[in-house]
Amino acid sequence: MSLFTTQAGVELYYKDWGNGPAVVFCHGWPLNSDSWESQMLFLAEHGYRCIAHDRRGHGRSSQPWDGNDMDHYADDLAELLEHLDVRDATLFGFSTGGGEVARYIGRHGTGRVKKAGLISAVPPLMLKTERNPGGLPRDVFDGLRAAQRANRSQFYRDVPSGPFYGFNRPGAEPSQGLIDAWWMQGMMGGHKNTYDSIKAFSETDFTEDLKKFDIPTLIIHGDDDQVVPIDAAGRASAKLIPQARLIEYPGAPHGLTDTHKDRVNADLLAFLQS
């Protein structure tokens, strides 16, 4: 296993596959770097160095009691990129990982980054507020916290069985393999860490971070995303990022990196080559 220890003593597990221009992947909640394996395998086979880490408190990384927030996630990423001496990288973030990418650029700039991608990503803000009327009510996230406390294992069965992959839609054919993989990744994370992360991905306002993007940015979002609605997320982010290109996937769910992986892979490669 490849492990890196941050200055704060947090051990981060990471994968480093292939050779060529660097592509860095930030995963969603409550998953880990395994969730990007289809994209990493494809792009590594096409001449790219693919790097992905398990966020603190997730997967095979250590589980610190504190620091389960976007500022610490972004700072951990910055230390990892410095440790690996990554330059001219493209950062791709899925869901919560899109928030990590946004906060990284907001706090650390684009000195090591030449392109970015937000895939089914949570920015600019998921929570409904007076300034963000299109967001989701707090009750939604309170419900997630309550479900995790009540029976985390069952909760992690229910999410991928329903809205995450759109398996709750009429005519959908659920994949038990995807459901099992989602559950396994979620259960590898720390209970406290993944619980705290619900607040991090739902209440963090990335508006000012997105305004600091000064690089070409690809946004991919499904228009049937039941987890992170496209109007409050992908479409709103595209309006804030100067050099953004939004690709909408008709009928696609939140977890489109699996359900639409061939199209995602092709779009990511085209963006990298552009």
Disulfide bonds with the S-S distance in Angstrom:
none
